[in-house]
Amino acid sequence: MVLHAVKEAINRRRHIRRASVAAAVIHFDGSNDIRCNLLDVSDGGVRLCLEAPSDLPPIFMLTVPAERIERSCKLVWKIGKRVGVLFL
């Protein structure tokens, strides 16, 4: 049952994801920065792991220097320290 759910989730993705381990920073409100790590990336968004559980705004800027990413993002889901975001 769980394997079927995982396969269905993968089939619904619009973009192919690739694993990545890179330092990232979430920027919002002009001075708030939250450090995190990139777990995977696609043309449509990323999955991140926050260094500590944090409240995030619905829209924020994400910078990942190693991947040359500086994008406006929308929070899609959050479970503990892991978050999924969509590039805007």
Backbone as a printed PyTorch tensor [residue, N CA C, xyz], in Angstrom:
tensor([[[  0.8210,  -1.1930,   0.0000],
         [  0.0000,   0.0000,   0.0000],
         [  0.8660,   1.2580,   0.0000]],

        [[  1.8730,   1.3100,   0.8710],
         [  2.7500,   2.4850,   0.9330],
         [  3.5390,   2.6300,  -0.3530]],

        [[  4.0500,   1.5380,  -0.8890],
         [  4.8160,   1.5940,  -2.1320],
         [  3.9610,   2.1550,  -3.2610]],

        [[  2.7080,   1.7690,  -3.3260],
         [  1.8020,   2.2900,  -4.3470],
         [  1.6250,   3.8060,  -4.2110]],

        [[  1.4840,   4.2870,  -2.9700],
         [  1.3320,   5.7300,  -2.7290],
         [  2.5700,   6.4850,  -3.1730]],

        [[  3.7410,   5.9230,  -2.9180],
         [  4.9950,   6.5630,  -3.3280],
         [  5.0750,   6.6330,  -4.8490]],

        [[  4.7510,   5.5350,  -5.5260],
         [  4.7820,   5.5240,  -6.9930],
         [  3.8080,   6.5460,  -7.5720]],

        [[  2.6190,   6.6660,  -6.9770],
         [  1.6360,   7.6420,  -7.4520],
         [  2.1600,   9.0640,  -7.2880]],

        [[  2.8080,   9.3680,  -6.1630],
         [  3.3660,  10.7030,  -5.9330],
         [  4.4440,  11.0160,  -6.9570]],

        [[  5.2860,  10.0510,  -7.2580],
         [  6.3560,  10.2500,  -8.2410],
         [  5.7500,  10.5080,  -9.6190]],

        [[  4.7210,   9.7640,  -9.9830],
         [  4.0950,   9.9270, -11.2940],
         [  3.4150,  11.2710, -11.4620]],

        [[  3.0010,  11.9250, -10.3810],
         [  2.3200,  13.2140, -10.4710],
         [  3.2920,  14.3770, -10.6160]],

        [[  4.5600,  14.1690, -10.3740],
         [  5.5240,  15.2690, -10.4660],
         [  5.6620,  15.7400, -11.9020]],

        [[  5.7330,  17.0550, -12.0500],
         [  5.8750,  17.6550, -13.3790],
         [  7.3260,  17.6780, -13.8320]],

        [[  8.2510,  17.7460, -12.8680],
         [  9.6640,  17.8930, -13.1900],
         [ 10.4810,  16.7810, -12.5300]],

        [[ 11.5200,  16.3500, -13.1910],
         [ 12.4160,  15.3370, -12.6410],
         [ 13.2560,  15.9720, -11.5410]],

        [[ 13.3330,  15.2920, -10.4000],
         [ 14.1290,  15.7870,  -9.2770],
         [ 15.4840,  15.1040,  -9.2800]],

        [[ 16.4830,  15.8450,  -8.7990],
         [ 17.8010,  15.2340,  -8.6120],
         [ 18.2800,  15.5740,  -7.2090]],

        [[ 18.9380,  14.6160,  -6.6050],
         [ 19.4520,  14.8030,  -5.2500],
         [ 20.5700,  15.8380,  -5.2560]],

        [[ 20.6670,  16.5690,  -4.1630],
         [ 21.7150,  17.5690,  -4.0060],
         [ 21.9380,  17.7800,  -2.5210]],

        [[ 23.1640,  18.0310,  -2.1680],
         [ 23.4810,  18.3790,  -0.7850],
         [ 24.2370,  19.7000,  -0.8520]],

        [[ 23.5280,  20.7730,  -0.5540],
         [ 24.1410,  22.1000,  -0.6340],
         [ 23.5410,  22.9910,   0.4450]],

        [[ 24.3560,  23.8850,   0.9680],
         [ 23.8770,  24.8590,   1.9530],
         [ 22.9750,  25.8650,   1.2580]],

        [[ 21.9030,  26.2620,   1.9670],
         [ 20.9460,  27.2150,   1.4120],
         [ 20.5180,  28.1850,   2.5100]],

        [[ 19.9700,  29.3290,   2.0830],
         [ 19.4670,  30.3160,   3.0360],
         [ 18.1110,  30.8130,   2.5460]],

        [[ 17.1430,  30.8280,   3.4640],
         [ 15.8240,  31.3850,   3.2030],
         [ 15.8300,  32.8130,   3.7310]],

        [[ 15.4350,  33.7780,   2.8900],
         [ 15.4160,  35.1920,   3.2590],
         [ 13.9770,  35.7030,   3.2460]],

        [[ 13.6040,  36.4660,   4.2750],
         [ 12.2940,  37.1170,   4.2770],
         [ 12.2980,  38.2710,   5.2640]],

        [[ 11.3580,  39.1620,   5.1240],
         [ 11.2100,  40.3470,   5.9770],
         [ 12.4600,  41.2210,   6.0100]],

        [[ 13.2710,  41.1660,   4.9820],
         [ 14.4290,  42.0470,   4.8890],
         [ 15.6140,  41.6850,   5.7490]],

        [[ 15.3830,  41.0810,   6.9390],
         [ 16.5220,  40.7950,   7.8110],
         [ 16.5070,  39.3840,   8.3850]],

        [[ 15.4410,  38.6320,   8.1910],
         [ 15.3750,  37.2780,   8.7320],
         [ 15.9840,  36.2830,   7.7610]],

        [[ 16.9440,  35.5140,   8.2250],
         [ 17.5600,  34.4580,   7.4320],
         [ 17.4270,  33.1460,   8.1860]],

        [[ 17.0630,  32.0960,   7.4650],
         [ 16.9940,  30.7600,   8.0450],
         [ 17.9180,  29.8730,   7.2350]],

        [[ 18.8780,  29.2840,   7.9030],
         [ 19.8140,  28.3840,   7.2360],
         [ 19.1760,  27.0100,   7.0740]],

        [[ 19.4720,  26.3930,   5.9410],
         [ 18.9180,  25.0750,   5.6520],
         [ 19.8270,  24.3530,   4.6720]],

        [[ 19.4620,  23.1290,   4.3480],
         [ 20.2100,  22.3380,   3.3740],
         [ 19.2770,  21.8730,   2.2750]],

        [[ 19.7510,  21.9410,   1.0640],
         [ 19.0090,  21.4680,  -0.0960],
         [ 19.0820,  19.9490,  -0.1080]],

        [[ 17.9360,  19.2800,  -0.2830],
         [ 17.9000,  17.8220,  -0.3620],
         [ 17.7250,  17.3520,  -1.8000]],

        [[ 16.8400,  18.0120,  -2.5340],
         [ 16.7140,  17.7290,  -3.9560],
         [ 16.1680,  18.9600,  -4.6650]],

        [[ 16.3600,  18.9650,  -5.9810],
         [ 16.0060,  20.1350,  -6.7750],
         [ 15.4280,  19.6750,  -8.1160]],

        [[ 14.4830,  20.4630,  -8.6370],
         [ 13.9420,  20.2390,  -9.9730],
         [ 13.7440,  21.6060, -10.6120]],

        [[ 13.2770,  21.6170, -11.8450],
         [ 12.9990,  22.8930, -12.5000],
         [ 11.8630,  23.6400, -11.8090]],

        [[ 11.0120,  22.9090, -11.0820],
         [  9.8480,  23.5250, -10.4580],
         [  9.9960,  23.9240,  -9.0070]],

        [[ 10.9880,  23.3510,  -8.3060],
         [ 11.1420,  23.6660,  -6.8900],
         [ 12.2110,  22.8340,  -6.2200]],

        [[ 12.1990,  22.8680,  -4.8930],
         [ 13.2070,  22.1570,  -4.1120],
         [ 12.5820,  21.5600,  -2.8590]],

        [[ 13.3010,  20.5950,  -2.2910],
         [ 12.9800,  20.0780,  -0.9640],
         [ 14.1510,  20.4540,  -0.0770]],

        [[ 13.8330,  21.0170,   1.0790],
         [ 14.8470,  21.5370,   1.9940],
         [ 14.7330,  20.8870,   3.3610]],

        [[ 15.8380,  20.9030,   4.0990],
         [ 15.8390,  20.5050,   5.4990],
         [ 16.3520,  21.6980,   6.3000]],

        [[ 15.5050,  22.2350,   7.1750],
         [ 15.8840,  23.3740,   8.0090],
         [ 16.8280,  22.9110,   9.0980]],

        [[ 17.7260,  23.7900,   9.5470],
         [ 18.6290,  23.4380,  10.6360],
         [ 17.8690,  23.2600,  11.9380]],

        [[ 16.7750,  23.9910,  12.1080],
         [ 15.9200,  23.8870,  13.2870],
         [ 14.4830,  24.1550,  12.8510]],

        [[ 13.5070,  23.5620,  13.5320],
         [ 12.1140,  23.8680,  13.1620],
         [ 11.8750,  25.3790,  13.2280]],

        [[ 11.2580,  25.9190,  12.2080],
         [ 11.0170,  27.3640,  12.1160],
         [  9.6960,  27.6260,  11.4240]],

        [[  9.0870,  28.7480,  11.7760],
         [  7.9100,  29.1980,  11.0460],
         [  8.3910,  29.9270,   9.8020]],

        [[  7.7990,  29.6040,   8.6790],
         [  8.1680,  30.2430,   7.4170],
         [  6.9660,  31.0000,   6.8670]],

        [[  7.2230,  32.1180,   6.2090],
         [  6.1250,  32.8230,   5.5400],
         [  5.7140,  32.0400,   4.2910]],

        [[  4.5540,  32.3220,   3.7370],
         [  4.1160,  31.6000,   2.5420],
         [  4.9730,  31.8860,   1.3010]],

        [[  5.6000,  33.0530,   1.2400],
         [  6.4620,  33.4380,   0.1110],
         [  7.7900,  33.9350,   0.6710]],

        [[  8.9040,  33.5060,   0.0700],
         [ 10.2260,  33.9340,   0.5320],
         [ 11.2470,  33.7920,  -0.5880]],

        [[ 12.4300,  34.3320,  -0.3720],
         [ 13.5470,  34.1830,  -1.3120],
         [ 14.4440,  33.0500,  -0.8360]],

        [[ 14.9510,  32.2730,  -1.7730],
         [ 15.8640,  31.1790,  -1.4660],
         [ 17.1580,  31.3950,  -2.2310]],

        [[ 18.2790,  31.2600,  -1.5230],
         [ 19.5990,  31.3570,  -2.1440],
         [ 20.3590,  30.0660,  -1.8910]],

        [[ 20.8640,  29.4560,  -2.9770],
         [ 21.6950,  28.2530,  -2.8930],
         [ 22.9130,  28.5120,  -3.7760]],

        [[ 23.9830,  29.0910,  -3.2100],
         [ 25.1360,  29.4610,  -4.0400],
         [ 25.7260,  28.3050,  -4.8590]],

        [[ 25.8490,  27.1240,  -4.2820],
         [ 26.4680,  25.9970,  -4.9900],
         [ 25.6690,  25.5590,  -6.2190]],

        [[ 24.3690,  25.8130,  -6.2130],
         [ 23.5020,  25.4480,  -7.3390],
         [ 23.1610,  26.6570,  -8.2160]],

        [[ 23.7150,  27.8060,  -7.8680],
         [ 23.4230,  29.0630,  -8.5780],
         [ 21.9250,  29.3570,  -8.6130]],

        [[ 21.2940,  29.1810,  -7.4340],
         [ 19.8580,  29.4360,  -7.3060],
         [ 19.6480,  30.6690,  -6.4520]],

        [[ 18.8680,  31.5980,  -6.9540],
         [ 18.3740,  32.7360,  -6.1910],
         [ 16.9700,  32.9910,  -6.7430]],

        [[ 15.9720,  32.4440,  -6.0370],
         [ 14.6210,  32.4430,  -6.5730],
         [ 13.5910,  32.8120,  -5.5090]],

        [[ 12.5130,  33.4050,  -5.9600],
         [ 11.3520,  33.6150,  -5.1170],
         [ 10.6140,  32.2840,  -5.0520]],

        [[ 10.1440,  31.9140,  -3.8440],
         [  9.5440,  30.5990,  -3.6490],
         [  8.2380,  30.6920,  -2.8740]],

        [[  7.4210,  29.6590,  -3.0570],
         [  6.1740,  29.5210,  -2.3220],
         [  6.2440,  28.2370,  -1.5010]],

        [[  5.9390,  28.3350,  -0.2180],
         [  5.9000,  27.1700,   0.6540],
         [  4.7170,  26.2930,   0.2600]],

        [[  4.9800,  25.0150,  -0.0190],
         [  3.9230,  24.0920,  -0.4240],
         [  3.5570,  23.1560,   0.7210]],

        [[  4.5610,  22.6130,   1.4030],
         [  4.3090,  21.7350,   2.5410],
         [  5.4470,  21.8280,   3.5390]],

        [[  5.1530,  21.4280,   4.7860],
         [  6.1590,  21.4430,   5.8490],
         [  5.8350,  20.3190,   6.8180]],

        [[  6.8190,  19.4630,   7.0680],
         [  6.7080,  18.3860,   8.0440],
         [  7.9640,  18.4410,   8.9030]],

        [[  7.8270,  18.9220,  10.1350],
         [  8.9870,  19.0650,  11.0170],
         [  9.9820,  20.0430,  10.4340]],

        [[ 11.2120,  19.5640,  10.2030],
         [ 12.2640,  20.4200,   9.6500],
         [ 12.3540,  20.3390,   8.1270]],

        [[ 11.5370,  19.5050,   7.5120],
         [ 11.5700,  19.3560,   6.0460],
         [ 10.4570,  20.1630,   5.4030]],

        [[ 10.8070,  20.8200,   4.2960],
         [  9.8270,  21.6440,   3.5770],
         [  9.9520,  21.4200,   2.0730]],

        [[  8.8310,  21.5880,   1.4030],
         [  8.8000,  21.5560,  -0.0530],
         [  8.3800,  22.9090,  -0.5560]],

        [[  9.0780,  23.4200,  -1.5430],
         [  8.7570,  24.7470,  -2.0690],
         [  8.6810,  24.7200,  -3.5850]],

        [[  7.8700,  25.6090,  -4.0950],
         [  7.6610,  25.7850,  -5.5320],
         [  8.3430,  27.0670,  -5.9550]],

        [[  9.0850,  27.0370,  -7.0590],
         [  9.6700,  28.2620,  -7.5870],
         [  8.5690,  29.1050,  -8.2230]],

        [[  8.6180,  30.4180,  -7.9650],
         [  7.6500,  31.3310,  -8.5820],
         [  8.2660,  32.0070,  -9.7910]]])
